[in-house]
Amino acid sequence: MTAPTDAVALHRPLTDAVPLRRALISVSDKTGLTELASALAARGVEVVSTGGTARALREAGLTVTDVSEITGFPEMMGGRVKTLHPKVHGGLLALRDEPAHLAAMEAHSIPAIDLLVVNLYPFEKTVAGGADYATAIENIDIGGPAMIRAAAKNHAHVAVVTDPEDYPALLEALEEHGGATPYALRQRLALTAYARTAAYDAAVSAWLAEASGEATPRRRAFAGTLALPLRYGENPHQAAAFYTDGSRRPGVATATQHQGKELSYNNINDTDAAFELVAEFHPDDGPVCAIIKHANPCGVARGKSLAEAYTRAFDCDRTSAFGGIVALNRTLDADTAERIVEIFTEVVIAPDATDEAKAVFAAKKNLRLLTTGGLPSPTEPALAFRQVAGGFLVQDKDVGRIEEELLRAVSRRHPSPREMADMIFAWTIAKHVKSNAIVYAKDGATVGIGAGQMSRVDSSRIAARKAQDMAEALGLPESPAVGAVLASDAFFPFADGLLAAAEAGATAVIQPGGSMRDEEVIAAADARDLAMVFTGMRHFRH
């Protein structure tokens, strides 16, 4: 399709200040509505409105022109048709400095609309509330997006507001510019408007894909709302910002920050990793603490109390825990808080915190404390995506879990109950360790973690070395890897990684299986009296 070549499409000088004489307001979110309309009316602005918005304004004592008075048509079809009319869209799209447009407006009695205030039917909220298919369909707005896009296209002459958060900026600009809107404001509002309709369409298309069982739709869209401009990204030379997707999954995006400076890009990334890991462990099954550094766990442990769980997690790798992220699966208490503040910690995230715990943290001004009101479900389906050059990859979030009865013992010696419990614990943690991942665990606590290596045997050696470092730090007579279990996120392609585990003193191994050399690996386990189980499930995390 070629671009238009007539005079209308040619570059024209932009009108800076546009006097505001008529506004069309139609909103589902009535926040700040009366205050906005009252301020406009006080400036002599004619307010045109529809349906429930018009009723709300009249109830507030304001004079309102029904859109039907302009179009000559009543609202019909249950409100589906009310603003889809040339007299509305002509008033929004007409170029005020184009003689042909002005002539058309005069010939067809089309009034100019200088301001459009629209927020859309609450589709996202309706779907999130579990509405049925028919209800969701009725909450897909048609007229609203059409008007928004028209006004945003014509931002040289029309201001469009799609979010109550922008009402104060609009009124401030009108005050500053004598009842007119400046071009810079209209341009910024147009940007916001197009982003809003894009996000709305993305939400509708994602819902339709899910409702129709379409796992790989031809087109896929994602959208977000700015939550926090960040000082920089992973490094100081990278610009960054934090956007939320509108979901209410408990976590860093929905958390309340009680103290501390603003979160950084790396803080947010690591805190999310920490909380998603600790959420694997239901609070009814006991206190669990996870300490994260650079998106990898450096210690995870159960305990009889949160304080004990924290101490055991910290003991796994005291060096890496410095400047880390602490995630808890239960309400933070004062005893645990006292232990955490003994070293520098960037962020603590928990479902809640007692007043006593908050008082302990108050002395550490830079320590961020986040509470979420709950834990995210580790089994809730979701999409994960990652950018690559020229596109992005999309997959289901890894919500895979294992149950003891589904594990297949492949070694001559079967695991003991203690070994089995530790293997399931270690396997759950390995899911959250960057590949290649090796996790040693003993008595419900990690004692060595190897992450992100190019070969599995290197991860095995690093995990064993970490366990030896733990022994030296705690003054233990031998490495805690002795008598521990080992979890591997993927199969051992050769027996060498398993042999490294045996040399470190591990007594049992949990791994997916599926290698061409499984028999060789099983034979190596049997030769060293290792118990080994296959999960049949891999947990790569790149």
Salt bridges, closest charged atoms under 4 A:
GLU46 OE1 - ARG22 NE 2.98
ASP66 OD2 - ARG58 NH2 3.10
ASP97 OD1 - ARG12 NH1 3.21
ASP97 OD1 - HIS157 NE2 3.50
GLU98 OE1 - ARG12 NH2 3.43
ASP114 OD1 - ARG96 NH1 3.04
GLU124 OE2 - ARG196 NH1 3.00
GLU138 OE2 - ARG80 NH2 2.34
ASP166 OD1 - ARG188 NH1 3.71
GLU175 OE1 - ARG43 NH2 2.61
GLU276 OE1 - ARG249 NH2 2.86
GLU276 OE1 - LYS397 NZ 2.74
GLU280 OE1 - ARG401 NH1 2.50
GLU280 OE2 - LYS431 NZ 2.82
GLU280 OE2 - HIS432 NE2 2.82
ASP284 OD2 - HIS282 ND1 3.61
ASP315 OD1 - ARG318 NH2 2.92
ASP317 OD2 - LYS466 NZ 2.99
ASP335 OD1 - ARG339 NE 3.80
GLU346 OE1 - ARG368 NH1 2.49
GLU380 OE1 - ARG249 NH1 3.23
ASP398 OD2 - HIS539 ND1 2.64
GLU419 OE1 - ARG413 NH1 3.08
ASP422 OD2 - ARG418 NH1 3.11
ASP443 OD1 - ARG418 NH1 3.92
ASP458 OD1 - ARG461 NH1 3.61
ASP469 OD1 - ARG465 NH2 2.74
GLU472 OE2 - ARG465 NH2 3.27
ASP489 OD1 - ARG456 NH1 2.53
GLU520 OE1 - ARG517 NE 3.99
ASP529 OD1 - ARG413 NE 3.72
